[in-house]
């Protein structure tokens, strides 16, 4: 099994899932999009991912708000409301008889192009929307083992050319960063911002614990993570000193603990950065507490949505 923050336990049910393509439910092998699709041609699309826990799409409103902000940022007009999108998500979930441990990915592109081109005026259809719901249970072994990070030479971009907060289909620079990390023997890439400060990872957000304080980047050059925001919330509500600040690799190498966050994996410990062992090299006590507080937040979200 490939080791990393997105490790999932094998589940044969995923071979027979139905996928929504513009509202039509299709078997996995038949779910296709035209080669003239904007996302395929030029990466002109946005996406969102969320989890189904005990019949509840947790933090749904936060995810929807982020998706609509992304659409506004690239001037993509949706021919549907948030309520209609949610109905379509549930249509997929119910069609696959899903209740728990489900990962839902929503991908929306500008639509079909008349000819290969960047020009949005050559789009001849409305947005294409694909909804994939899969049975995905995070591997506990992967979380307990933790991940190794390697600092990539690929930087997180400036907001004036591709805002890092935008969940867009244009992910090539993140793929390049990950490839560097994999070739260095690590599991994920740590990425710096344009000023050389620690920003985020290629697919997750980075945190560290130093002198009982929780540090993360300013948020200016990192992914606009829902889990990141909820971990900050958990820390503050439980009396931790939380600092969103600039810090460099110099600061990370002697951190007491470090971890990354994401919708799928939650909190995953970082055992080393660029070959330097972080803390004791395992899941630190404050990181474990934050993980437990985050799971409690999810339980409360489920309870409040069903009562």
PETA-V883399 format. One record per residue. N is the residue number from 0. RES is the residue in one small letter. SS is DSSP state (2 for helix, 1 for strand, 0 for the rest). OMEGA is omega in radians with two decimals (999 if undefined). D_FIRST is the distance of its C-alpha to the first C-alpha in whole Angstrom. Layout:
BEGIN
{{N/RES/SS/OMEGA/D_FIRST} {N/RES/SS/OMEGA/D_FIRST}}
END
This chain:
BEGIN
{{0/x/0/3.07/0} {1/x/0/-3.10/4} {2/x/0/3.12/6} {3/x/0/-3.06/9} {4/x/0/-3.11/12} {5/x/0/3.10/11} {6/x/0/3.10/8} {7/x/1/3.08/9} {8/x/0/3.12/9} {9/x/0/3.13/9} {10/x/0/-3.07/13} {11/x/2/-3.13/15} {12/x/2/-3.11/18} {13/x/2/3.13/17} {14/x/2/-3.05/18} {15/x/2/-3.13/21} {16/x/0/3.02/22} {17/x/1/-3.11/25} {18/x/1/3.14/25} {19/x/1/3.02/28} {20/x/1/-3.09/29} {21/x/0/3.06/33} {22/x/0/3.14/33} {23/x/1/-3.14/33} {24/x/1/-3.06/30} {25/x/1/3.03/28} {26/x/1/-3.08/25} {27/x/2/-3.08/22} {28/x/2/-3.10/23} {29/x/2/-3.11/26} {30/x/0/-3.04/26} {31/x/0/3.07/27} {32/x/0/-3.12/29} {33/x/0/3.04/32} {34/x/0/3.08/31} {35/x/0/3.11/34} {36/x/1/-3.10/32} {37/x/2/3.14/33} {38/x/2/3.12/29} {39/x/2/-3.06/28} {40/x/2/-3.01/31} {41/x/2/3.14/31} {42/x/0/-3.08/29} {43/x/0/-3.13/32} {44/x/1/3.13/30} {45/x/1/-3.09/29} {46/x/1/3.08/26} {47/x/1/3.12/25} {48/x/1/3.14/22} {49/x/1/-3.04/23} {50/x/1/3.02/22} {51/x/1/3.13/24} {52/x/1/3.08/24} {53/x/0/3.07/27} {54/x/0/-3.11/28} {55/x/1/3.00/29} {56/x/1/-2.99/28} {57/x/0/-3.13/28} {58/x/0/-3.06/29} {59/x/2/-3.09/30} {60/x/2/3.10/33} {61/x/2/3.14/32} {62/x/2/3.13/29} {63/x/2/3.12/32} {64/x/2/3.13/34} {65/x/2/3.13/32} {66/x/2/-3.13/31} {67/x/2/3.06/35} {68/x/2/3.11/36} {69/x/2/3.12/33} {70/x/2/3.12/35} {71/x/2/-3.09/38} {72/x/2/-3.12/37} {73/x/0/3.13/37} {74/x/0/3.02/40} {75/x/0/-3.12/38} {76/x/0/3.13/40} {77/x/0/3.07/38} {78/x/0/-3.13/40} {79/x/0/3.13/39} {80/x/0/3.06/39} {81/x/2/-3.13/37} {82/x/2/3.13/38} {83/x/2/3.10/37} {84/x/2/3.13/34} {85/x/2/3.09/33} {86/x/2/3.13/35} {87/x/2/3.08/32} {88/x/2/3.14/29} {89/x/2/3.09/30} {90/x/2/3.12/31} {91/x/2/-3.12/28} {92/x/2/-3.12/27} {93/x/2/3.14/29} {94/x/2/3.14/29} {95/x/0/3.11/25} {96/x/0/-3.08/27} {97/x/0/-3.13/24} {98/x/0/-2.99/25} {99/x/0/3.13/23} {100/x/0/-3.11/19} {101/x/1/3.09/19} {102/x/1/-3.10/19} {103/x/1/3.09/22} {104/x/1/3.13/22} {105/x/1/-3.14/25} {106/x/1/-3.10/26} {107/x/1/3.09/30} {108/x/1/-3.09/31} {109/x/0/3.09/35} {110/x/0/-3.10/35} {111/x/1/3.10/36} {112/x/1/3.05/38} {113/x/0/-3.13/41} {114/x/0/3.13/40} {115/x/0/-3.08/37} {116/x/0/3.02/39} {117/x/0/-2.94/38} {118/x/0/3.13/41} {119/x/2/3.13/40} {120/x/2/3.11/44} {121/x/2/3.07/43} {122/x/1/-3.02/40} {123/x/0/3.10/42} {124/x/0/2.99/40} {125/x/0/-3.14/39} {126/x/0/2.98/35} {127/x/1/-3.13/32} {128/x/1/3.12/30} {129/x/1/3.10/27} {130/x/1/3.13/25} {131/x/1/3.06/22} {132/x/1/-3.13/21} {133/x/1/3.00/18} {134/x/1/-3.10/17} {135/x/0/3.05/14} {136/x/0/-3.12/14} {137/x/1/3.12/12} {138/x/0/3.12/10} {139/x/2/3.14/13} {140/x/2/3.14/11} {141/x/2/3.13/10} {142/x/2/-3.13/13} {143/x/2/-3.14/15} {144/x/2/-3.09/13} {145/x/0/-3.12/14} {146/x/1/3.06/14} {147/x/1/3.13/16} {148/x/1/3.03/18} {149/x/1/-3.10/20} {150/x/1/-3.11/23} {151/x/0/3.01/24} {152/x/0/3.10/27} {153/x/0/-3.08/26} {154/x/0/2.93/29} {155/x/0/-2.98/28} {156/x/0/3.08/31} {157/x/0/-3.14/35} {158/x/0/-3.10/36} {159/x/0/3.02/38} {160/x/0/2.94/36} {161/x/0/-3.05/33} {162/x/0/-3.12/33} {163/x/0/-3.14/29} {164/x/0/-3.06/30} {165/x/0/3.06/30} {166/x/0/-3.09/27} {167/x/1/-3.13/27} {168/x/0/-3.13/26} {169/x/0/-3.03/27} {170/x/0/-3.01/23} {171/x/2/-3.13/24} {172/x/2/3.09/25} {173/x/2/3.07/22} {174/x/2/3.10/19} {175/x/2/3.13/21} {176/x/2/-3.14/21} {177/x/2/3.12/17} {178/x/2/3.08/17} {179/x/2/-3.11/20} {180/x/2/-3.14/17} {181/x/2/3.14/14} {182/x/2/3.08/17} {183/x/0/3.11/18} {184/x/0/3.13/15} {185/x/0/-3.09/15} {186/x/0/-3.11/12} {187/x/1/-3.09/15} {188/x/1/2.93/19} {189/x/1/-3.06/22} {190/x/1/3.11/25} {191/x/1/3.07/28} {192/x/0/-3.05/31} {193/x/0/3.12/34} {194/x/0/3.11/36} {195/x/0/3.09/33} {196/x/0/3.12/32} {197/x/1/-3.08/29} {198/x/1/-2.99/28} {199/x/1/3.02/25} {200/x/1/-3.09/21} {201/x/0/-3.11/20} {202/x/0/-3.12/18} {203/x/0/3.09/19} {204/x/1/-3.01/23} {205/x/1/3.03/23} {206/x/1/2.96/26} {207/x/1/3.11/27} {208/x/1/-3.12/29} {209/x/1/-3.13/32} {210/x/0/3.11/35} {211/x/0/3.05/34} {212/x/1/3.10/34} {213/x/1/-3.12/31} {214/x/1/2.96/31} {215/x/1/-3.07/30} {216/x/0/-3.12/31} {217/x/0/-3.08/34} {218/x/0/-3.12/32} {219/x/0/-3.06/34} {220/x/0/-3.14/31} {221/x/0/3.12/28} {222/x/0/-3.11/26} {223/x/0/-2.96/29} {224/x/0/3.04/26} {225/x/2/3.12/27} {226/x/2/3.08/25} {227/x/2/-3.13/26} {228/x/2/-3.12/30} {229/x/2/3.07/29} {230/x/2/3.06/28} {231/x/2/3.11/31} {232/x/2/3.14/33} {233/x/2/3.14/32} {234/x/2/-3.12/32} {235/x/2/-3.10/36} {236/x/2/-3.13/37} {237/x/0/2.96/36} {238/x/0/3.09/38} {239/x/0/2.96/36} {240/x/1/-3.10/37} {241/x/1/-3.12/35} {242/x/1/2.97/35} {243/x/1/-2.93/34} {244/x/0/2.99/36} {245/x/0/3.00/35} {246/x/0/-3.03/34} {247/x/0/3.06/32} {248/x/2/3.09/30} {249/x/2/-3.11/33} {250/x/2/-3.04/32} {251/x/2/-2.99/29} {252/x/0/3.09/28} {253/x/0/3.08/30} {254/x/0/3.09/29} {255/x/0/3.11/29} {256/x/1/3.02/26} {257/x/1/3.09/24} {258/x/1/3.07/21} {259/x/1/-3.10/20} {260/x/1/3.08/21} {261/x/1/-3.11/20} {262/x/0/-3.08/20} {263/x/0/-3.02/17} {264/x/0/-3.07/16} {265/x/1/3.13/19} {266/x/1/3.13/20} {267/x/1/-3.09/17} {268/x/1/3.03/18} {269/x/1/-3.08/19} {270/x/1/3.12/19} {271/x/1/3.07/20} {272/x/1/3.14/22} {273/x/0/3.10/23} {274/x/0/3.11/22} {275/x/1/3.09/24} {276/x/1/-3.14/23} {277/x/0/-3.13/24} {278/x/0/3.12/26} {279/x/0/3.11/25} {280/x/0/3.11/22} {281/x/0/-3.10/20} {282/x/0/-3.08/21} {283/x/0/-3.06/25} {284/x/2/3.14/27} {285/x/2/3.09/28} {286/x/2/3.12/25} {287/x/2/3.11/24} {288/x/2/3.14/28} {289/x/2/3.10/27} {290/x/2/3.13/24} {291/x/2/3.11/26} {292/x/2/3.12/29} {293/x/2/3.10/26} {294/x/2/3.09/25} {295/x/2/3.09/29} {296/x/2/3.10/30} {297/x/2/3.12/27} {298/x/2/3.12/29} {299/x/2/3.11/32} {300/x/2/3.11/32} {301/x/2/-3.12/31} {302/x/2/-3.09/34} {303/x/2/-3.12/36} {304/x/2/-3.08/35} {305/x/2/-3.12/36} {306/x/0/999/39}}
END
